[in-house]
Amino acid sequence: MVNNKMMSDEELAAELKDLKLTKSQLIVLDILRSSGQDGVTPKQLLDEVSFAPRTVRYALRKLLKKKLIKRVPCLQDMRQFIYMPA
């Protein structure tokens, strides 16, 4: 598991390269890392990128599986989840 707080950007980049992430996964992860612990909803992610919704969902699913991000319920709208760095 990648620990974002303990690694420098160079160390994180090296470890992510070993995980063989796609370009869309890297972009989604970068957006989530820049959002900090507030996290973002999939809708907010779609507003920031020019990907198809299916591409964003796929990237989120793969990042969750690799334990690079976490998902918590959105308290304002319980139908949604908020994604943030793990």
PyMOL CGO cylinders between C-alpha atoms (Angstrom):
from pymol import cmd
from pymol.cgo import CYLINDER

trace = [
    CYLINDER, 0.00, 0.00, 0.00, 1.23, 3.47, -0.84, 0.3, 1, 1, 1, 1, 1, 1,
    CYLINDER, 1.23, 3.47, -0.84, 1.52, 5.89, 2.06, 0.3, 1, 1, 1, 1, 1, 1,
    CYLINDER, 1.52, 5.89, 2.06, 1.25, 9.35, 0.49, 0.3, 1, 1, 1, 1, 1, 1,
    CYLINDER, 1.25, 9.35, 0.49, 2.21, 11.27, 3.63, 0.3, 1, 1, 1, 1, 1, 1,
    CYLINDER, 2.21, 11.27, 3.63, 5.56, 9.59, 4.23, 0.3, 1, 1, 1, 1, 1, 1,
    CYLINDER, 5.56, 9.59, 4.23, 6.89, 9.66, 0.67, 0.3, 1, 1, 1, 1, 1, 1,
    CYLINDER, 6.89, 9.66, 0.67, 8.40, 12.44, -1.34, 0.3, 1, 1, 1, 1, 1, 1,
    CYLINDER, 8.40, 12.44, -1.34, 6.90, 13.10, -4.76, 0.3, 1, 1, 1, 1, 1, 1,
    CYLINDER, 6.90, 13.10, -4.76, 9.82, 11.30, -6.41, 0.3, 1, 1, 1, 1, 1, 1,
    CYLINDER, 9.82, 11.30, -6.41, 9.40, 8.20, -4.25, 0.3, 1, 1, 1, 1, 1, 1,
    CYLINDER, 9.40, 8.20, -4.25, 5.66, 8.18, -4.88, 0.3, 1, 1, 1, 1, 1, 1,
    CYLINDER, 5.66, 8.18, -4.88, 6.20, 8.52, -8.64, 0.3, 1, 1, 1, 1, 1, 1,
    CYLINDER, 6.20, 8.52, -8.64, 8.61, 5.57, -8.59, 0.3, 1, 1, 1, 1, 1, 1,
    CYLINDER, 8.61, 5.57, -8.59, 6.19, 3.38, -6.66, 0.3, 1, 1, 1, 1, 1, 1,
    CYLINDER, 6.19, 3.38, -6.66, 3.25, 4.34, -8.87, 0.3, 1, 1, 1, 1, 1, 1,
    CYLINDER, 3.25, 4.34, -8.87, 5.30, 3.44, -11.94, 0.3, 1, 1, 1, 1, 1, 1,
    CYLINDER, 5.30, 3.44, -11.94, 5.71, -0.07, -10.52, 0.3, 1, 1, 1, 1, 1, 1,
    CYLINDER, 5.71, -0.07, -10.52, 1.90, -0.37, -10.19, 0.3, 1, 1, 1, 1, 1, 1,
    CYLINDER, 1.90, -0.37, -10.19, 1.46, 0.21, -13.95, 0.3, 1, 1, 1, 1, 1, 1,
    CYLINDER, 1.46, 0.21, -13.95, -1.41, 2.68, -13.68, 0.3, 1, 1, 1, 1, 1, 1,
    CYLINDER, -1.41, 2.68, -13.68, -3.08, 3.99, -16.82, 0.3, 1, 1, 1, 1, 1, 1,
    CYLINDER, -3.08, 3.99, -16.82, -2.90, 7.66, -17.71, 0.3, 1, 1, 1, 1, 1, 1,
    CYLINDER, -2.90, 7.66, -17.71, -6.52, 8.19, -16.65, 0.3, 1, 1, 1, 1, 1, 1,
    CYLINDER, -6.52, 8.19, -16.65, -5.86, 6.51, -13.29, 0.3, 1, 1, 1, 1, 1, 1,
    CYLINDER, -5.86, 6.51, -13.29, -2.82, 8.73, -12.71, 0.3, 1, 1, 1, 1, 1, 1,
    CYLINDER, -2.82, 8.73, -12.71, -4.81, 11.87, -13.53, 0.3, 1, 1, 1, 1, 1, 1,
    CYLINDER, -4.81, 11.87, -13.53, -7.68, 10.86, -11.21, 0.3, 1, 1, 1, 1, 1, 1,
    CYLINDER, -7.68, 10.86, -11.21, -5.20, 10.02, -8.43, 0.3, 1, 1, 1, 1, 1, 1,
    CYLINDER, -5.20, 10.02, -8.43, -3.44, 13.37, -8.91, 0.3, 1, 1, 1, 1, 1, 1,
    CYLINDER, -3.44, 13.37, -8.91, -6.75, 15.24, -8.62, 0.3, 1, 1, 1, 1, 1, 1,
    CYLINDER, -6.75, 15.24, -8.62, -7.63, 13.31, -5.46, 0.3, 1, 1, 1, 1, 1, 1,
    CYLINDER, -7.63, 13.31, -5.46, -4.20, 13.99, -3.93, 0.3, 1, 1, 1, 1, 1, 1,
    CYLINDER, -4.20, 13.99, -3.93, -4.52, 17.71, -4.66, 0.3, 1, 1, 1, 1, 1, 1,
    CYLINDER, -4.52, 17.71, -4.66, -8.00, 17.79, -3.08, 0.3, 1, 1, 1, 1, 1, 1,
    CYLINDER, -8.00, 17.79, -3.08, -6.49, 16.71, 0.25, 0.3, 1, 1, 1, 1, 1, 1,
    CYLINDER, -6.49, 16.71, 0.25, -8.61, 15.06, 2.90, 0.3, 1, 1, 1, 1, 1, 1,
    CYLINDER, -8.61, 15.06, 2.90, -11.79, 16.83, 1.75, 0.3, 1, 1, 1, 1, 1, 1,
    CYLINDER, -11.79, 16.83, 1.75, -12.14, 14.40, -1.13, 0.3, 1, 1, 1, 1, 1, 1,
    CYLINDER, -12.14, 14.40, -1.13, -14.29, 14.75, -4.22, 0.3, 1, 1, 1, 1, 1, 1,
    CYLINDER, -14.29, 14.75, -4.22, -17.39, 13.13, -5.63, 0.3, 1, 1, 1, 1, 1, 1,
    CYLINDER, -17.39, 13.13, -5.63, -17.38, 11.41, -9.02, 0.3, 1, 1, 1, 1, 1, 1,
    CYLINDER, -17.38, 11.41, -9.02, -19.39, 14.35, -10.40, 0.3, 1, 1, 1, 1, 1, 1,
    CYLINDER, -19.39, 14.35, -10.40, -16.71, 16.80, -9.25, 0.3, 1, 1, 1, 1, 1, 1,
    CYLINDER, -16.71, 16.80, -9.25, -14.08, 14.60, -10.89, 0.3, 1, 1, 1, 1, 1, 1,
    CYLINDER, -14.08, 14.60, -10.89, -16.01, 14.62, -14.15, 0.3, 1, 1, 1, 1, 1, 1,
    CYLINDER, -16.01, 14.62, -14.15, -16.15, 18.43, -14.03, 0.3, 1, 1, 1, 1, 1, 1,
    CYLINDER, -16.15, 18.43, -14.03, -12.32, 18.55, -13.83, 0.3, 1, 1, 1, 1, 1, 1,
    CYLINDER, -12.32, 18.55, -13.83, -11.45, 16.04, -16.57, 0.3, 1, 1, 1, 1, 1, 1,
    CYLINDER, -11.45, 16.04, -16.57, -12.60, 15.47, -20.11, 0.3, 1, 1, 1, 1, 1, 1,
    CYLINDER, -12.60, 15.47, -20.11, -13.04, 11.71, -19.68, 0.3, 1, 1, 1, 1, 1, 1,
    CYLINDER, -13.04, 11.71, -19.68, -16.20, 9.72, -20.22, 0.3, 1, 1, 1, 1, 1, 1,
    CYLINDER, -16.20, 9.72, -20.22, -18.06, 8.88, -17.00, 0.3, 1, 1, 1, 1, 1, 1,
    CYLINDER, -18.06, 8.88, -17.00, -17.27, 5.21, -17.59, 0.3, 1, 1, 1, 1, 1, 1,
    CYLINDER, -17.27, 5.21, -17.59, -13.54, 5.98, -17.68, 0.3, 1, 1, 1, 1, 1, 1,
    CYLINDER, -13.54, 5.98, -17.68, -13.71, 7.81, -14.35, 0.3, 1, 1, 1, 1, 1, 1,
    CYLINDER, -13.71, 7.81, -14.35, -15.69, 4.98, -12.74, 0.3, 1, 1, 1, 1, 1, 1,
    CYLINDER, -15.69, 4.98, -12.74, -13.17, 2.43, -14.04, 0.3, 1, 1, 1, 1, 1, 1,
    CYLINDER, -13.17, 2.43, -14.04, -10.22, 4.49, -12.74, 0.3, 1, 1, 1, 1, 1, 1,
    CYLINDER, -10.22, 4.49, -12.74, -11.85, 4.85, -9.31, 0.3, 1, 1, 1, 1, 1, 1,
    CYLINDER, -11.85, 4.85, -9.31, -12.59, 1.13, -9.14, 0.3, 1, 1, 1, 1, 1, 1,
    CYLINDER, -12.59, 1.13, -9.14, -8.99, 0.19, -10.02, 0.3, 1, 1, 1, 1, 1, 1,
    CYLINDER, -8.99, 0.19, -10.02, -7.50, 2.72, -7.57, 0.3, 1, 1, 1, 1, 1, 1,
    CYLINDER, -7.50, 2.72, -7.57, -9.76, 1.38, -4.81, 0.3, 1, 1, 1, 1, 1, 1,
    CYLINDER, -9.76, 1.38, -4.81, -8.68, -2.17, -5.60, 0.3, 1, 1, 1, 1, 1, 1,
    CYLINDER, -8.68, -2.17, -5.60, -5.01, -1.16, -5.32, 0.3, 1, 1, 1, 1, 1, 1,
    CYLINDER, -5.01, -1.16, -5.32, -5.78, 0.64, -2.02, 0.3, 1, 1, 1, 1, 1, 1,
    CYLINDER, -5.78, 0.64, -2.02, -4.48, 3.98, -3.31, 0.3, 1, 1, 1, 1, 1, 1,
    CYLINDER, -4.48, 3.98, -3.31, -7.75, 5.76, -2.49, 0.3, 1, 1, 1, 1, 1, 1,
    CYLINDER, -7.75, 5.76, -2.49, -10.63, 5.28, -0.08, 0.3, 1, 1, 1, 1, 1, 1,
    CYLINDER, -10.63, 5.28, -0.08, -14.35, 5.84, -0.38, 0.3, 1, 1, 1, 1, 1, 1,
    CYLINDER, -14.35, 5.84, -0.38, -16.63, 7.28, 2.31, 0.3, 1, 1, 1, 1, 1, 1,
    CYLINDER, -16.63, 7.28, 2.31, -20.34, 8.12, 2.21, 0.3, 1, 1, 1, 1, 1, 1,
    CYLINDER, -20.34, 8.12, 2.21, -21.22, 11.72, 1.40, 0.3, 1, 1, 1, 1, 1, 1,
    CYLINDER, -21.22, 11.72, 1.40, -23.08, 13.11, 4.41, 0.3, 1, 1, 1, 1, 1, 1,
    CYLINDER, -23.08, 13.11, 4.41, -24.90, 15.77, 2.34, 0.3, 1, 1, 1, 1, 1, 1,
    CYLINDER, -24.90, 15.77, 2.34, -26.20, 13.24, -0.19, 0.3, 1, 1, 1, 1, 1, 1,
    CYLINDER, -26.20, 13.24, -0.19, -26.14, 9.65, 1.02, 0.3, 1, 1, 1, 1, 1, 1,
    CYLINDER, -26.14, 9.65, 1.02, -26.63, 8.39, -2.55, 0.3, 1, 1, 1, 1, 1, 1,
    CYLINDER, -26.63, 8.39, -2.55, -23.05, 9.42, -3.35, 0.3, 1, 1, 1, 1, 1, 1,
    CYLINDER, -23.05, 9.42, -3.35, -19.58, 8.59, -2.15, 0.3, 1, 1, 1, 1, 1, 1,
    CYLINDER, -19.58, 8.59, -2.15, -16.59, 10.87, -1.59, 0.3, 1, 1, 1, 1, 1, 1,
    CYLINDER, -16.59, 10.87, -1.59, -13.22, 9.61, -2.79, 0.3, 1, 1, 1, 1, 1, 1,
    CYLINDER, -13.22, 9.61, -2.79, -9.95, 10.66, -1.16, 0.3, 1, 1, 1, 1, 1, 1,
    CYLINDER, -9.95, 10.66, -1.16, -6.34, 9.49, -1.00, 0.3, 1, 1, 1, 1, 1, 1,
    CYLINDER, -6.34, 9.49, -1.00, -5.79, 6.48, 1.27, 0.3, 1, 1, 1, 1, 1, 1,
]
cmd.load_cgo(trace, "trace")
